[in-house]
């Protein structure tokens, strides 16, 4: 929770707020009417499609934390050593030209709610990947294996969960309605009613 909070508030500190934003051809789909501009996260999202096997397309939402100059993009993250490989792979997938890491610490030993930024470092994702050696090709192989396993399952709702104590990913079958709110249930019922009306 603390790391998520820090990451959320880190990038606005290093972006030039109030300056002209980098505009993309399509507007941000997550912005609602009447939303305060200060509430909108300063992240650009783009979709990219890859082929994963012969009959599977993988569509990924890629994020950029900032733009540097005309066309170079930057991924901005606070340093969490367990997530270095993840941030590096995300920057590579996003096509970011730079990965900026921030070093953050508690302001006072007894207060975990106040933080101070100790410094930042900027890397090119490909060069940084060579330093930490995350085996990018291996991650694609693992992902394709997980997708193939899921595609062989019967139609239904499943949960992939990594075992915290072993190097194992478990697949659990879920009953209908698990993890859905009342609003989701109402929407599904309305869709089913509309389908029944169309059939008659």
C-alpha positions in Angstrom: 0.0 0.0 0.0 2.8 2.4 0.9 4.7 1.7 -2.3 1.6 2.2 -4.4 1.0 5.6 -2.7 4.6 6.7 -3.2 4.5 5.7 -6.9 1.3 7.6 -7.4 2.7 10.8 -6.0 6.2 10.5 -7.3 5.8 11.3 -11.1 3.9 14.6 -10.6 6.9 15.9 -8.6 9.2 15.4 -11.6 6.9 16.6 -14.4 6.6 20.2 -15.4 3.0 20.8 -14.2 1.2 23.8 -15.8 3.1 23.4 -19.0 1.7 22.3 -22.3 1.0 18.6 -22.3 2.0 16.1 -25.0 -1.2 15.4 -26.9 -2.1 12.1 -28.6 -4.6 11.6 -31.4 -7.2 9.9 -29.1 -8.3 11.4 -25.8 -7.8 9.8 -22.4 -10.6 7.2 -22.1 -10.5 7.3 -18.3 -11.3 11.0 -18.0 -14.9 11.7 -17.1 -16.8 15.0 -17.8 -16.4 17.6 -15.0 -13.2 15.9 -13.7 -10.7 18.3 -12.1 -7.5 18.4 -14.2 -5.4 17.9 -11.0 -7.1 14.6 -10.4 -6.2 13.2 -13.8 -3.1 11.1 -13.6 -0.2 12.4 -15.7 0.1 9.1 -17.6 -0.3 8.4 -21.3 -1.7 5.0 -22.2 -1.4 3.3 -25.6 -2.4 -0.1 -26.8 -0.1 -2.4 -28.7 -0.7 -5.9 -30.2 1.7 -8.8 -30.4 1.3 -12.3 -31.8 1.6 -14.9 -29.1 1.6 -18.2 -31.0 -0.4 -18.9 -34.2 -3.9 -18.2 -32.9 -3.5 -15.8 -30.0 -3.2 -12.0 -30.1 -1.9 -10.3 -27.0 -3.1 -6.7 -26.5 -1.3 -4.7 -23.9 -2.0 -1.3 -22.4 1.3 0.5 -22.3 2.0 3.5 -20.1 4.4 6.5 -20.3 4.9 8.7 -17.3 6.2 11.7 -19.2 7.4 13.1 -22.5 10.9 14.5 -23.0 11.1 16.8 -26.0 9.2 16.0 -29.2 8.9 12.3 -29.3 10.8 10.5 -26.6 8.8 9.1 -23.7 9.8 8.3 -20.1 8.6 5.7 -17.6 8.8 7.2 -14.1 8.9 4.8 -11.1 10.2 4.9 -7.5 12.8 2.3 -6.7 11.6 -0.9 -5.2 14.2 -3.6 -5.7 11.7 -6.4 -6.0 10.0 -4.6 -8.9 13.1 -3.6 -10.9 12.6 -6.3 -13.5 8.9 -5.5 -13.7 9.5 -1.8 -14.3 12.2 -2.6 -16.9 10.0 -4.9 -18.8 7.1 -2.4 -18.7 9.4 0.3 -20.0 10.6 -2.0 -22.8 7.0 -3.0 -23.7 5.9 0.6 -23.7 8.7 1.6 -26.0 9.9 4.3 -23.5 13.2 5.8 -24.4 14.0 6.4 -20.7 13.3 4.8 -17.4 13.6 7.2 -14.4 14.0 5.6 -11.0 13.4 7.6 -7.8 15.0 6.8 -4.4 12.5 7.5 -1.6 12.8 7.1 2.2 10.8 7.9 5.3 11.2 11.4 6.4 11.4 10.3 10.0 12.1 6.8 11.3 8.9 6.7 13.4 6.5 8.0 10.7 5.8 5.9 7.6 3.4 8.4 6.1 5.9 11.2 5.3 8.5 10.6 2.7 11.5 12.4 1.2 12.9 12.0 -2.3 16.6 11.2 -2.0 17.4 11.4 -5.6 16.7 10.0 -9.1 18.5 8.2 -11.8 17.7 7.9 -15.5 18.5 4.9 -17.7 17.8 3.7 -21.2 15.6 0.6 -20.7 17.7 -1.7 -23.0 20.9 -0.7 -21.3 19.4 -1.1 -17.8 18.0 -4.5 -18.8 21.5 -5.6 -19.7 22.7 -4.6 -16.2 20.0 -6.4 -14.2 19.5 -9.3 -16.7 15.8 -9.9 -16.4 15.7 -12.5 -19.2 13.1 -10.7 -21.3 12.8 -13.6 -23.8 12.0 -16.0 -20.9 9.1 -13.7 -19.8 7.5 -14.1 -23.2 7.9 -17.9 -23.0 6.3 -17.9 -19.5 3.4 -15.7 -20.7 2.7 -17.9 -23.7 2.8 -21.0 -21.5 0.2 -19.4 -19.1 -2.0 -18.4 -22.1 -1.8 -21.9 -23.6 -2.8 -23.4 -20.2 -5.7 -21.1 -19.9 -6.9 -21.7 -23.4 -7.1 -25.5 -22.7 -9.5 -25.0 -19.8 -13.3 -25.2 -20.2 -15.2 -22.0 -20.6 -15.6 -20.3 -17.3 -14.1 -17.9 -14.8 -10.7 -18.6 -13.4 -8.1 -17.0 -11.1 -4.4 -17.3 -11.7 -2.5 -16.9 -8.4 1.2 -17.1 -7.7 2.0 -19.2 -4.6 3.9 -16.9 -2.2 6.2 -19.6 -0.9 6.9 -21.6 -4.1 7.7 -20.8 -7.8 4.3 -22.0 -8.8 1.2 -20.4 -10.4 -2.0 -22.0 -9.4 -5.2 -21.8 -11.5 -8.5 -21.8 -9.5 -11.9 -22.3 -11.0 -14.4 -19.7 -9.7 -18.2 -19.9 -9.6 -20.3 -17.3 -11.4 -20.7 -14.1 -9.5 -17.3 -14.4 -7.7 -15.6 -11.0 -7.4 -18.6 -9.2 -9.1 -20.5 -6.4 -7.5 -24.3 -5.9 -7.5 -23.9 -3.4 -10.3 -22.1 -6.0 -12.4 -24.8 -8.5 -11.7 -27.5 -6.0 -12.7 -25.7 -5.2 -16.0 -25.4 -8.9 -16.8 -29.1 -9.5 -16.1 -30.0 -6.5 -18.4 -27.8 -7.9 -21.2 -29.4 -11.3 -20.8 -32.9 -9.8 -21.0 -32.0 -7.8 -24.1 -30.6 -10.9 -25.7 -33.9 -12.8 -24.9 -35.9 -10.0 -26.4 -33.9 -10.0 -29.6 -34.4 -13.7 -29.9 -38.2 -13.5 -29.7 
